[in-house]
């Protein structure tokens, strides 16, 4: 269903860029909420080498209907060449239905 809640997991180079995009996504109603979590260390392979970097995690709460538009906007605004954007569906089993309804009502164009 289009109003099913989706968590969009993404990483950013720092809290400032994550917060700026989170505020944009919420203002444009592409997401109901953005959680910015600083202090993550990433170890990854890039262009044949193992890299290490400090990053900031952001979790955007949105709907299945808006997830493609949010991801497209994120890719367009993100400073990385290949930004992480992973949509994770939320199960209604064990979730707070009132909260899920709030996300659906606030992530709506």
Biopython code that builds the backbone (N, CA, C, O; Angstrom):
import numpy as np
from Bio.PDB.StructureBuilder import StructureBuilder

atoms = [
    (1, "UNK", "N", (0.832, -1.202, 0.000)),
    (1, "UNK", "CA", (0.000, 0.000, 0.000)),
    (1, "UNK", "C", (0.866, 1.251, 0.000)),
    (1, "UNK", "O", (1.981, 1.245, 0.522)),
    (2, "UNK", "N", (0.355, 2.304, -0.578)),
    (2, "UNK", "CA", (1.104, 3.541, -0.696)),
    (2, "UNK", "C", (1.358, 4.231, 0.634)),
    (2, "UNK", "O", (2.348, 4.949, 0.777)),
    (3, "UNK", "N", (0.457, 4.020, 1.636)),
    (3, "UNK", "CA", (0.649, 4.696, 2.919)),
    (3, "UNK", "C", (1.426, 3.849, 3.925)),
    (3, "UNK", "O", (1.530, 4.218, 5.095)),
    (4, "UNK", "N", (1.975, 2.712, 3.478)),
    (4, "UNK", "CA", (2.821, 1.922, 4.366)),
    (4, "UNK", "C", (4.072, 2.731, 4.693)),
    (4, "UNK", "O", (4.604, 3.446, 3.844)),
    (5, "UNK", "N", (4.528, 2.607, 5.926)),
    (5, "UNK", "CA", (5.682, 3.379, 6.368)),
    (5, "UNK", "C", (6.970, 2.705, 5.901)),
    (5, "UNK", "O", (7.104, 1.482, 5.929)),
    (6, "UNK", "N", (7.904, 3.539, 5.475)),
    (6, "UNK", "CA", (9.221, 3.109, 5.027)),
    (6, "UNK", "C", (10.256, 3.934, 5.784)),
    (6, "UNK", "O", (10.082, 5.139, 5.970)),
    (7, "UNK", "N", (11.330, 3.284, 6.218)),
    (7, "UNK", "CA", (12.468, 3.993, 6.782)),
    (7, "UNK", "C", (13.536, 4.061, 5.701)),
    (7, "UNK", "O", (13.950, 3.030, 5.171)),
    (8, "UNK", "N", (13.977, 5.250, 5.375)),
    (8, "UNK", "CA", (15.035, 5.410, 4.389)),
    (8, "UNK", "C", (16.337, 5.649, 5.152)),
    (8, "UNK", "O", (16.538, 6.696, 5.769)),
    (9, "UNK", "N", (17.215, 4.646, 5.091)),
    (9, "UNK", "CA", (18.511, 4.707, 5.758)),
    (9, "UNK", "C", (19.508, 5.335, 4.803)),
    (9, "UNK", "O", (19.598, 4.938, 3.642)),
    (10, "UNK", "N", (20.258, 6.316, 5.290)),
    (10, "UNK", "CA", (21.251, 6.987, 4.468)),
    (10, "UNK", "C", (22.413, 7.454, 5.330)),
    (10, "UNK", "O", (22.275, 7.604, 6.544)),
    (11, "UNK", "N", (23.552, 7.683, 4.700)),
    (11, "UNK", "CA", (24.717, 8.189, 5.418)),
    (11, "UNK", "C", (25.201, 9.472, 4.761)),
    (11, "UNK", "O", (25.040, 9.668, 3.556)),
    (12, "UNK", "N", (25.791, 10.333, 5.563)),
    (12, "UNK", "CA", (26.236, 11.659, 5.125)),
    (12, "UNK", "C", (27.632, 11.927, 5.662)),
    (12, "UNK", "O", (28.046, 11.290, 6.631)),
    (13, "UNK", "N", (28.371, 12.857, 5.056)),
    (13, "UNK", "CA", (29.729, 13.114, 5.519)),
    (13, "UNK", "C", (29.799, 13.766, 6.899)),
    (13, "UNK", "O", (30.804, 13.635, 7.599)),
    (14, "UNK", "N", (28.723, 14.475, 7.295)),
    (14, "UNK", "CA", (28.712, 15.133, 8.602)),
    (14, "UNK", "C", (27.279, 15.490, 8.983)),
    (14, "UNK", "O", (26.356, 15.387, 8.176)),
    (15, "UNK", "N", (27.120, 15.915, 10.239)),
    (15, "UNK", "CA", (25.787, 16.226, 10.747)),
    (15, "UNK", "C", (25.169, 17.433, 10.042)),
    (15, "UNK", "O", (23.954, 17.485, 9.851)),
    (16, "UNK", "N", (25.991, 18.392, 9.659)),
    (16, "UNK", "CA", (25.456, 19.603, 9.030)),
    (16, "UNK", "C", (24.771, 19.293, 7.700)),
    (16, "UNK", "O", (23.669, 19.778, 7.443)),
    (17, "UNK", "N", (25.417, 18.487, 6.853)),
    (17, "UNK", "CA", (24.797, 18.166, 5.566)),
    (17, "UNK", "C", (23.578, 17.277, 5.759)),
    (17, "UNK", "O", (22.587, 17.416, 5.042)),
    (18, "UNK", "N", (23.645, 16.368, 6.721)),
    (18, "UNK", "CA", (22.493, 15.502, 6.993)),
    (18, "UNK", "C", (21.314, 16.329, 7.498)),
    (18, "UNK", "O", (20.189, 16.163, 7.027)),
    (19, "UNK", "N", (21.571, 17.216, 8.454)),
    (19, "UNK", "CA", (20.496, 18.056, 9.002)),
    (19, "UNK", "C", (19.890, 18.958, 7.939)),
    (19, "UNK", "O", (18.676, 19.156, 7.913)),
    (20, "UNK", "N", (20.717, 19.501, 7.071)),
    (20, "UNK", "CA", (20.201, 20.374, 6.010)),
    (20, "UNK", "C", (19.255, 19.601, 5.097)),
    (20, "UNK", "O", (18.178, 20.091, 4.760)),
    (21, "UNK", "N", (19.657, 18.390, 4.696)),
    (21, "UNK", "CA", (18.762, 17.624, 3.835)),
    (21, "UNK", "C", (17.539, 17.144, 4.604)),
    (21, "UNK", "O", (16.434, 17.149, 4.061)),
    (22, "UNK", "N", (17.712, 16.732, 5.850)),
    (22, "UNK", "CA", (16.569, 16.304, 6.658)),
    (22, "UNK", "C", (15.530, 17.401, 6.785)),
    (22, "UNK", "O", (14.333, 17.146, 6.658)),
    (23, "UNK", "N", (15.985, 18.626, 7.037)),
    (23, "UNK", "CA", (15.060, 19.762, 7.148)),
    (23, "UNK", "C", (14.346, 20.015, 5.825)),
    (23, "UNK", "O", (13.153, 20.319, 5.813)),
    (24, "UNK", "N", (15.065, 19.893, 4.717)),
    (24, "UNK", "CA", (14.468, 20.059, 3.394)),
    (24, "UNK", "C", (13.403, 18.994, 3.136)),
    (24, "UNK", "O", (12.306, 19.304, 2.671)),
    (25, "UNK", "N", (13.732, 17.746, 3.439)),
    (25, "UNK", "CA", (12.792, 16.641, 3.198)),
    (25, "UNK", "C", (11.519, 16.795, 4.027)),
    (25, "UNK", "O", (10.422, 16.523, 3.538)),
    (26, "UNK", "N", (11.660, 17.226, 5.268)),
    (26, "UNK", "CA", (10.486, 17.423, 6.126)),
    (26, "UNK", "C", (9.688, 18.639, 5.651)),
    (26, "UNK", "O", (8.459, 18.583, 5.592)),
    (27, "UNK", "N", (10.367, 19.729, 5.313)),
    (27, "UNK", "CA", (9.672, 20.932, 4.833)),
    (27, "UNK", "C", (8.889, 20.656, 3.560)),
    (27, "UNK", "O", (7.793, 21.184, 3.372)),
    (28, "UNK", "N", (9.456, 19.819, 2.678)),
    (28, "UNK", "CA", (8.786, 19.479, 1.423)),
    (28, "UNK", "C", (7.780, 18.338, 1.584)),
    (28, "UNK", "O", (7.152, 17.921, 0.611)),
    (29, "UNK", "N", (7.629, 17.840, 2.795)),
    (29, "UNK", "CA", (6.690, 16.758, 3.140)),
    (29, "UNK", "C", (7.019, 15.442, 2.439)),
    (29, "UNK", "O", (6.142, 14.597, 2.254)),
    (30, "UNK", "N", (8.277, 15.270, 2.052)),
    (30, "UNK", "CA", (8.727, 13.987, 1.523)),
    (30, "UNK", "C", (9.004, 13.004, 2.655)),
    (30, "UNK", "O", (9.025, 11.791, 2.447)),
    (31, "UNK", "N", (9.215, 13.539, 3.850)),
    (31, "UNK", "CA", (9.432, 12.732, 5.049)),
    (31, "UNK", "C", (8.706, 13.393, 6.209)),
    (31, "UNK", "O", (8.570, 14.615, 6.255)),
    (32, "UNK", "N", (8.243, 12.574, 7.144)),
    (32, "UNK", "CA", (7.596, 13.102, 8.342)),
    (32, "UNK", "C", (8.626, 13.492, 9.389)),
    (32, "UNK", "O", (8.382, 14.371, 10.216)),
    (33, "UNK", "N", (9.783, 12.829, 9.348)),
    (33, "UNK", "CA", (10.783, 13.006, 10.387)),
    (33, "UNK", "C", (12.144, 12.582, 9.855)),
    (33, "UNK", "O", (12.246, 11.698, 9.005)),
    (34, "UNK", "N", (13.186, 13.226, 10.367)),
    (34, "UNK", "CA", (14.558, 12.849, 10.046)),
    (34, "UNK", "C", (15.320, 12.696, 11.353)),
    (34, "UNK", "O", (15.361, 13.623, 12.162)),
    (35, "UNK", "N", (15.921, 11.538, 11.564)),
    (35, "UNK", "CA", (16.779, 11.308, 12.726)),
    (35, "UNK", "C", (18.224, 11.369, 12.262)),
    (35, "UNK", "O", (18.624, 10.613, 11.377)),
    (36, "UNK", "N", (19.011, 12.261, 12.851)),
    (36, "UNK", "CA", (20.416, 12.435, 12.500)),
    (36, "UNK", "C", (21.251, 11.872, 13.649)),
    (36, "UNK", "O", (21.120, 12.295, 14.797)),
    (37, "UNK", "N", (22.108, 10.912, 13.313)),
    (37, "UNK", "CA", (22.888, 10.195, 14.321)),
    (37, "UNK", "C", (24.370, 10.338, 13.972)),
    (37, "UNK", "O", (24.853, 9.716, 13.026)),
    (38, "UNK", "N", (25.073, 11.144, 14.725)),
    (38, "UNK", "CA", (26.496, 11.391, 14.461)),
    (38, "UNK", "C", (27.367, 10.317, 15.109)),
    (38, "UNK", "O", (26.920, 9.556, 15.966)),
    (39, "UNK", "N", (28.623, 10.284, 14.668)),
    (39, "UNK", "CA", (29.618, 9.458, 15.329)),
    (39, "UNK", "C", (29.816, 8.067, 14.759)),
    (39, "UNK", "O", (30.441, 7.227, 15.406)),
    (40, "UNK", "N", (29.310, 7.802, 13.581)),
    (40, "UNK", "CA", (29.493, 6.486, 12.987)),
    (40, "UNK", "C", (30.842, 6.422, 12.285)),
    (40, "UNK", "O", (31.295, 7.410, 11.707)),
    (41, "UNK", "N", (31.479, 5.261, 12.338)),
    (41, "UNK", "CA", (32.708, 5.000, 11.573)),
    (41, "UNK", "C", (32.372, 3.985, 10.502)),
    (41, "UNK", "O", (31.788, 2.941, 10.792)),
    (42, "UNK", "N", (32.733, 4.282, 9.277)),
    (42, "UNK", "CA", (32.474, 3.380, 8.160)),
    (42, "UNK", "C", (33.783, 2.806, 7.638)),
    (42, "UNK", "O", (34.794, 3.502, 7.555)),
    (43, "UNK", "N", (33.745, 1.540, 7.293)),
    (43, "UNK", "CA", (34.851, 0.863, 6.619)),
    (43, "UNK", "C", (34.243, 0.271, 5.358)),
    (43, "UNK", "O", (33.298, -0.514, 5.432)),
    (44, "UNK", "N", (34.772, 0.637, 4.214)),
    (44, "UNK", "CA", (34.152, 0.249, 2.952)),
    (44, "UNK", "C", (35.195, 0.184, 1.846)),
    (44, "UNK", "O", (36.280, 0.752, 1.960)),
    (45, "UNK", "N", (34.849, -0.511, 0.787)),
    (45, "UNK", "CA", (35.718, -0.582, -0.379)),
    (45, "UNK", "C", (35.251, 0.479, -1.377)),
    (45, "UNK", "O", (34.066, 0.559, -1.701)),
    (46, "UNK", "N", (36.193, 1.289, -1.860)),
    (46, "UNK", "CA", (35.879, 2.317, -2.846)),
    (46, "UNK", "C", (37.033, 2.408, -3.840)),
    (46, "UNK", "O", (38.181, 2.648, -3.465)),
    (47, "UNK", "N", (36.706, 2.213, -5.095)),
    (47, "UNK", "CA", (37.666, 2.290, -6.189)),
    (47, "UNK", "C", (38.893, 1.414, -5.921)),
    (47, "UNK", "O", (40.030, 1.826, -6.148)),
    (48, "UNK", "N", (38.637, 0.202, -5.437)),
    (48, "UNK", "CA", (39.677, -0.792, -5.253)),
    (48, "UNK", "C", (40.444, -0.731, -3.946)),
    (48, "UNK", "O", (41.304, -1.578, -3.703)),
    (49, "UNK", "N", (40.159, 0.238, -3.104)),
    (49, "UNK", "CA", (40.880, 0.373, -1.835)),
    (49, "UNK", "C", (39.900, 0.314, -0.661)),
    (49, "UNK", "O", (38.741, 0.710, -0.783)),
    (50, "UNK", "N", (40.381, -0.180, 0.461)),
    (50, "UNK", "CA", (39.577, -0.171, 1.677)),
    (50, "UNK", "C", (39.743, 1.202, 2.332)),
    (50, "UNK", "O", (40.857, 1.639, 2.623)),
    (51, "UNK", "N", (38.626, 1.861, 2.553)),
    (51, "UNK", "CA", (38.612, 3.210, 3.110)),
    (51, "UNK", "C", (37.980, 3.190, 4.499)),
    (51, "UNK", "O", (37.224, 2.282, 4.843)),
    (52, "UNK", "N", (38.303, 4.196, 5.274)),
    (52, "UNK", "CA", (37.699, 4.408, 6.593)),
    (52, "UNK", "C", (37.307, 5.882, 6.668)),
    (52, "UNK", "O", (38.053, 6.759, 6.232)),
    (53, "UNK", "N", (36.138, 6.138, 7.222)),
    (53, "UNK", "CA", (35.690, 7.524, 7.313)),
    (53, "UNK", "C", (34.677, 7.679, 8.440)),
    (53, "UNK", "O", (33.939, 6.753, 8.775)),
    (54, "UNK", "N", (34.665, 8.861, 9.003)),
    (54, "UNK", "CA", (33.597, 9.236, 9.937)),
    (54, "UNK", "C", (32.393, 9.641, 9.090)),
    (54, "UNK", "O", (32.538, 10.359, 8.100)),
    (55, "UNK", "N", (31.228, 9.189, 9.474)),
    (55, "UNK", "CA", (30.005, 9.551, 8.755)),
    (55, "UNK", "C", (28.885, 9.804, 9.754)),
    (55, "UNK", "O", (29.010, 9.516, 10.944)),
    (56, "UNK", "N", (27.804, 10.342, 9.247)),
    (56, "UNK", "CA", (26.603, 10.576, 10.031)),
    (56, "UNK", "C", (25.467, 9.781, 9.404)),
    (56, "UNK", "O", (25.236, 9.860, 8.197)),
    (57, "UNK", "N", (24.770, 9.025, 10.218)),
    (57, "UNK", "CA", (23.610, 8.251, 9.763)),
    (57, "UNK", "C", (22.378, 9.144, 9.837)),
    (57, "UNK", "O", (22.221, 9.932, 10.770)),
    (58, "UNK", "N", (21.516, 9.009, 8.851)),
    (58, "UNK", "CA", (20.213, 9.645, 8.939)),
    (58, "UNK", "C", (19.153, 8.621, 8.565)),
    (58, "UNK", "O", (19.296, 7.879, 7.593)),
    (59, "UNK", "N", (18.097, 8.598, 9.350)),
    (59, "UNK", "CA", (16.951, 7.746, 9.074)),
    (59, "UNK", "C", (15.771, 8.674, 8.815)),
    (59, "UNK", "O", (15.380, 9.466, 9.673)),
    (60, "UNK", "N", (15.221, 8.560, 7.627)),
    (60, "UNK", "CA", (14.069, 9.373, 7.233)),
    (60, "UNK", "C", (12.821, 8.505, 7.288)),
    (60, "UNK", "O", (12.813, 7.400, 6.745)),
    (61, "UNK", "N", (11.780, 8.985, 7.929)),
    (61, "UNK", "CA", (10.514, 8.258, 8.030)),
    (61, "UNK", "C", (9.573, 8.801, 6.968)),
    (61, "UNK", "O", (9.250, 9.989, 6.951)),
    (62, "UNK", "N", (9.136, 7.910, 6.078)),
    (62, "UNK", "CA", (8.303, 8.326, 4.955)),
    (62, "UNK", "C", (7.308, 7.218, 4.631)),
    (62, "UNK", "O", (7.125, 6.288, 5.417)),
    (63, "UNK", "N", (6.671, 7.322, 3.478)),
    (63, "UNK", "CA", (5.724, 6.292, 3.036)),
    (63, "UNK", "C", (6.255, 5.620, 1.775)),
    (63, "UNK", "O", (7.148, 6.133, 1.101)),
    (64, "UNK", "N", (5.685, 4.468, 1.480)),
    (64, "UNK", "CA", (6.070, 3.745, 0.265)),
    (64, "UNK", "C", (5.817, 4.598, -0.974)),
    (64, "UNK", "O", (6.595, 4.556, -1.927)),
    (65, "UNK", "N", (4.742, 5.365, -0.964)),
    (65, "UNK", "CA", (4.409, 6.204, -2.115)),
    (65, "UNK", "C", (5.442, 7.304, -2.345)),
    (65, "UNK", "O", (5.749, 7.642, -3.489)),
    (66, "UNK", "N", (5.980, 7.864, -1.260)),
    (66, "UNK", "CA", (6.921, 8.979, -1.381)),
    (66, "UNK", "C", (8.382, 8.545, -1.418)),
    (66, "UNK", "O", (9.259, 9.341, -1.751)),
    (67, "UNK", "N", (8.641, 7.306, -1.083)),
    (67, "UNK", "CA", (10.019, 6.830, -1.015)),
    (67, "UNK", "C", (10.801, 7.039, -2.315)),
    (67, "UNK", "O", (11.946, 7.487, -2.247)),
    (68, "UNK", "N", (10.248, 6.740, -3.494)),
    (68, "UNK", "CA", (11.008, 6.991, -4.725)),
    (68, "UNK", "C", (11.344, 8.475, -4.937)),
    (68, "UNK", "O", (12.454, 8.802, -5.357)),
    (69, "UNK", "N", (10.405, 9.359, -4.654)),
    (69, "UNK", "CA", (10.658, 10.798, -4.810)),
    (69, "UNK", "C", (11.687, 11.281, -3.798)),
    (69, "UNK", "O", (12.548, 12.097, -4.128)),
    (70, "UNK", "N", (11.605, 10.780, -2.565)),
    (70, "UNK", "CA", (12.568, 11.151, -1.539)),
    (70, "UNK", "C", (13.964, 10.672, -1.923)),
    (70, "UNK", "O", (14.937, 11.410, -1.772)),
    (71, "UNK", "N", (14.066, 9.449, -2.416)),
    (71, "UNK", "CA", (15.363, 8.910, -2.829)),
    (71, "UNK", "C", (15.928, 9.720, -3.992)),
    (71, "UNK", "O", (17.118, 10.035, -4.001)),
    (72, "UNK", "N", (15.104, 10.057, -4.957)),
    (72, "UNK", "CA", (15.556, 10.856, -6.103)),
    (72, "UNK", "C", (16.064, 12.224, -5.644)),
    (72, "UNK", "O", (17.102, 12.696, -6.109)),
    (73, "UNK", "N", (15.333, 12.848, -4.737)),
    (73, "UNK", "CA", (15.733, 14.164, -4.204)),
    (73, "UNK", "C", (17.049, 14.039, -3.447)),
    (73, "UNK", "O", (17.935, 14.882, -3.588)),
    (74, "UNK", "N", (17.175, 12.983, -2.640)),
    (74, "UNK", "CA", (18.389, 12.732, -1.865)),
    (74, "UNK", "C", (19.596, 12.572, -2.790)),
    (74, "UNK", "O", (20.637, 13.190, -2.565)),
    (75, "UNK", "N", (19.461, 11.764, -3.803)),
    (75, "UNK", "CA", (20.574, 11.542, -4.734)),
    (75, "UNK", "C", (20.980, 12.850, -5.412)),
    (75, "UNK", "O", (22.167, 13.101, -5.623)),
    (76, "UNK", "N", (20.006, 13.674, -5.750)),
    (76, "UNK", "CA", (20.297, 14.955, -6.389)),
    (76, "UNK", "C", (20.987, 15.959, -5.482)),
    (76, "UNK", "O", (21.751, 16.798, -5.959)),
    (77, "UNK", "N", (20.728, 15.887, -4.184)),
    (77, "UNK", "CA", (21.278, 16.856, -3.233)),
    (77, "UNK", "C", (22.548, 16.361, -2.533)),
    (77, "UNK", "O", (23.284, 17.163, -1.958)),
    (78, "UNK", "N", (22.807, 15.073, -2.575)),
    (78, "UNK", "CA", (23.872, 14.464, -1.774)),
    (78, "UNK", "C", (25.258, 14.776, -2.336)),
    (78, "UNK", "O", (25.441, 14.794, -3.553)),
    (79, "UNK", "N", (26.241, 15.025, -1.456)),
    (79, "UNK", "CA", (27.588, 15.325, -1.953)),
    (79, "UNK", "C", (28.378, 14.107, -2.438)),
    (79, "UNK", "O", (29.381, 14.279, -3.130)),
    (80, "UNK", "N", (27.961, 12.893, -2.101)),
    (80, "UNK", "CA", (28.689, 11.699, -2.540)),
    (80, "UNK", "C", (28.338, 11.345, -3.984)),
    (80, "UNK", "O", (27.240, 11.645, -4.452)),
    (81, "UNK", "N", (29.275, 10.705, -4.687)),
    (81, "UNK", "CA", (29.018, 10.204, -6.039)),
    (81, "UNK", "C", (27.981, 9.091, -6.026)),
    (81, "UNK", "O", (27.135, 9.013, -6.917)),
    (82, "UNK", "N", (28.048, 8.234, -5.022)),
    (82, "UNK", "CA", (27.138, 7.091, -4.905)),
    (82, "UNK", "C", (26.566, 7.067, -3.494)),
    (82, "UNK", "O", (27.021, 6.282, -2.662)),
    (83, "UNK", "N", (25.577, 7.911, -3.208)),
    (83, "UNK", "CA", (25.061, 7.967, -1.840)),
    (83, "UNK", "C", (24.261, 6.723, -1.453)),
    (83, "UNK", "O", (23.574, 6.115, -2.273)),
    (84, "UNK", "N", (24.376, 6.375, -0.196)),
    (84, "UNK", "CA", (23.584, 5.284, 0.361)),
    (84, "UNK", "C", (22.148, 5.768, 0.536)),
    (84, "UNK", "O", (21.905, 6.796, 1.167)),
    (85, "UNK", "N", (21.211, 5.031, -0.022)),
    (85, "UNK", "CA", (19.788, 5.279, 0.176)),
    (85, "UNK", "C", (19.121, 3.909, 0.121)),
    (85, "UNK", "O", (18.957, 3.332, -0.954)),
    (86, "UNK", "N", (18.740, 3.397, 1.278)),
    (86, "UNK", "CA", (18.164, 2.058, 1.369)),
    (86, "UNK", "C", (16.796, 2.167, 2.031)),
    (86, "UNK", "O", (16.693, 2.577, 3.187)),
    (87, "UNK", "N", (15.754, 1.803, 1.303)),
    (87, "UNK", "CA", (14.393, 1.850, 1.824)),
    (87, "UNK", "C", (14.072, 0.538, 2.529)),
    (87, "UNK", "O", (14.185, -0.542, 1.949)),
    (88, "UNK", "N", (13.672, 0.655, 3.785)),
    (88, "UNK", "CA", (13.348, -0.510, 4.608)),
    (88, "UNK", "C", (11.872, -0.462, 4.991)),
    (88, "UNK", "O", (11.460, 0.440, 5.720)),
    (89, "UNK", "N", (11.070, -1.411, 4.518)),
    (89, "UNK", "CA", (9.657, -1.410, 4.874)),
    (89, "UNK", "C", (9.469, -1.688, 6.362)),
    (89, "UNK", "O", (10.226, -2.454, 6.959)),
    (90, "UNK", "N", (8.471, -1.071, 6.946)),
    (90, "UNK", "CA", (8.170, -1.233, 8.366)),
    (90, "UNK", "C", (6.987, -2.179, 8.521)),
    (90, "UNK", "O", (5.941, -1.985, 7.901)),
    (91, "UNK", "N", (7.156, -3.187, 9.338)),
    (91, "UNK", "CA", (6.071, -4.126, 9.621)),
    (91, "UNK", "C", (5.077, -3.481, 10.580)),
    (91, "UNK", "O", (5.467, -2.798, 11.527)),
    (92, "UNK", "N", (3.810, -3.698, 10.330)),
    (92, "UNK", "CA", (2.796, -3.209, 11.264)),
    (92, "UNK", "C", (2.742, -4.081, 12.517)),
    (92, "UNK", "O", (2.252, -3.645, 13.559)),
    (93, "UNK", "N", (3.247, -5.311, 12.415)),
    (93, "UNK", "CA", (3.279, -6.212, 13.561)),
    (93, "UNK", "C", (4.288, -5.680, 14.571)),
    (93, "UNK", "O", (5.476, -5.582, 14.267)),
    (94, "UNK", "N", (3.832, -5.344, 15.743)),
    (94, "UNK", "CA", (4.696, -4.838, 16.790)),
    (94, "UNK", "C", (4.970, -3.353, 16.719)),
    (94, "UNK", "O", (5.627, -2.809, 17.606)),
    (95, "UNK", "N", (4.483, -2.677, 15.683)),
    (95, "UNK", "CA", (4.669, -1.228, 15.564)),
    (95, "UNK", "C", (3.484, -0.504, 16.187)),
    (95, "UNK", "O", (2.386, -1.054, 16.275)),
    (96, "UNK", "N", (3.709, 0.721, 16.614)),
    (96, "UNK", "CA", (2.653, 1.552, 17.184)),
    (96, "UNK", "C", (1.790, 2.086, 16.041)),
    (96, "UNK", "O", (2.262, 2.907, 15.255)),
    (97, "UNK", "N", (0.533, 1.637, 15.929)),
    (97, "UNK", "CA", (-0.303, 2.073, 14.803)),
    (97, "UNK", "C", (-0.553, 3.583, 14.799)),
    (97, "UNK", "O", (-0.706, 4.180, 13.733)),
    (98, "UNK", "N", (-0.594, 4.194, 15.963)),
    (98, "UNK", "CA", (-0.798, 5.645, 16.030)),
    (98, "UNK", "C", (0.408, 6.373, 15.435)),
    (98, "UNK", "O", (0.250, 7.355, 14.710)),
    (99, "UNK", "N", (1.611, 5.889, 15.743)),
    (99, "UNK", "CA", (2.818, 6.488, 15.175)),
    (99, "UNK", "C", (2.865, 6.290, 13.669)),
    (99, "UNK", "O", (3.192, 7.223, 12.935)),
    (100, "UNK", "N", (2.544, 5.089, 13.194)),
    (100, "UNK", "CA", (2.553, 4.818, 11.752)),
    (100, "UNK", "C", (1.562, 5.739, 11.041)),
    (100, "UNK", "O", (1.838, 6.219, 9.941)),
    (101, "UNK", "N", (0.408, 5.986, 11.667)),
    (101, "UNK", "CA", (-0.566, 6.899, 11.098)),
    (101, "UNK", "C", (-0.043, 8.330, 11.046)),
    (101, "UNK", "O", (-0.313, 9.063, 10.095)),
    (102, "UNK", "N", (0.713, 8.725, 12.081)),
    (102, "UNK", "CA", (1.307, 10.059, 12.118)),
    (102, "UNK", "C", (2.301, 10.220, 10.971)),
    (102, "UNK", "O", (2.309, 11.251, 10.298)),
    (103, "UNK", "N", (3.148, 9.197, 10.743)),
    (103, "UNK", "CA", (4.110, 9.269, 9.648)),
    (103, "UNK", "C", (3.362, 9.418, 8.318)),
    (103, "UNK", "O", (3.697, 10.279, 7.505)),
    (104, "UNK", "N", (2.355, 8.580, 8.107)),
    (104, "UNK", "CA", (1.601, 8.632, 6.847)),
    (104, "UNK", "C", (0.919, 9.992, 6.647)),
    (104, "UNK", "O", (0.842, 10.490, 5.524)),
    (105, "UNK", "N", (0.430, 10.583, 7.727)),
    (105, "UNK", "CA", (-0.254, 11.870, 7.613)),
    (105, "UNK", "C", (0.719, 13.031, 7.378)),
    (105, "UNK", "O", (0.355, 14.034, 6.765)),
    (106, "UNK", "N", (1.940, 12.892, 7.860)),
    (106, "UNK", "CA", (2.890, 13.991, 7.775)),
    (106, "UNK", "C", (3.899, 13.874, 6.654)),
    (106, "UNK", "O", (4.626, 14.825, 6.369)),
    (107, "UNK", "N", (3.951, 12.724, 6.018)),
    (107, "UNK", "CA", (4.748, 12.546, 4.802)),
    (107, "UNK", "C", (3.753, 12.388, 3.673)),
    (107, "UNK", "O", (3.487, 11.282, 3.203)),
    (108, "UNK", "N", (3.220, 13.487, 3.255)),
    (108, "UNK", "CA", (2.163, 13.466, 2.233)),
    (108, "UNK", "C", (2.181, 14.781, 1.480)),
    (108, "UNK", "O", (2.176, 15.857, 2.077)),
    (109, "UNK", "N", (2.202, 14.680, 0.175)),
    (109, "UNK", "CA", (2.201, 15.904, -0.641)),
    (109, "UNK", "C", (0.812, 16.459, -0.772)),
    (109, "UNK", "O", (0.616, 17.486, -1.424)),
]
sb = StructureBuilder()
sb.init_structure("model")
sb.init_model(0)
sb.init_chain("A")
sb.init_seg("    ")
for serial, (resi, resn, name, xyz) in enumerate(atoms, 1):
    if name == "N":
        sb.init_residue(resn, " ", resi, " ")
    sb.init_atom(name, np.array(xyz, "f"), 0.0, 1.0, " ", f" {name:<3s}", serial, name[0])
structure = sb.get_structure()
